[in-house]
């Protein structure tokens, strides 16, 4: 994402999720890549998964609030 290639980030994070589905950071990176590329519904679902794994995750809570507010 930092290199300006969010589609690649989403693809790689998807693979990371397949390998380690309980790692919150993989889901956060995946959500970010999806949201930046306009895949809002999928990004929202990824953030919801973060909250299933870690209900008080501040990043997921903040981004979901921003999405819902827009």
N, C-alpha and C positions, 0 to 999 in steps of 0.2 A: 504494500500500500504506500509506504514511504517513497518507493521508487516510481510511483505513478502508474502502477500496473495492478489495479484492484481486481480485475478479472482473474489474473494469475493468482493473486493472493486468495481469492475465494476458492479457486480450484485446488490449490495446495492445502488450504485449511480444511477443505472437504476431505481430502485424503488423510490429514492428521486426525480428523474426527473419526474416520473409519478405524484407524489404528488405536486411538486412545479416546474413546467417546466420553469419558468422564473428566477430561481436562478442560476446565472452564476457559482457560486462555485460548484454546483452539476455537471454542465456540464464539468468543468475543471477536477474535480476528475474522472468523467466518462472517459473523454478522456485519462487521464493519465493511468488509469487501462487498457483501451483498447490498448494503444500504448505499454505498458510494456508487454502485453501478445501477441504482434505481430499482433494485429488486426488494422493495420495501416489505412486502408480505413475508418473503422468505427470511429477510433480516429480522423482522419482528419474531418469527417463529424460532430463530436461532437464539435471540435474546430471552425468549420464554424458556428455552432449554437451559440457558445459563441459570435462570432463577429456579428451575427445578433442581439443579445441582447445588446451587448456592443462593438461597432465597433472599439474602440481604446484600447481594452484589451491587455496590454503588454504581458502577458503570452501566450495568444492564438497567437498573432502575432509572437512572438519569436519561439514558438514550430512549428508553420506552416512553418516558414522560414527554420528551421532546417530540417523538414521532406522533404521539397521541395529541399533542398540542398544536401540531401543524396542519 
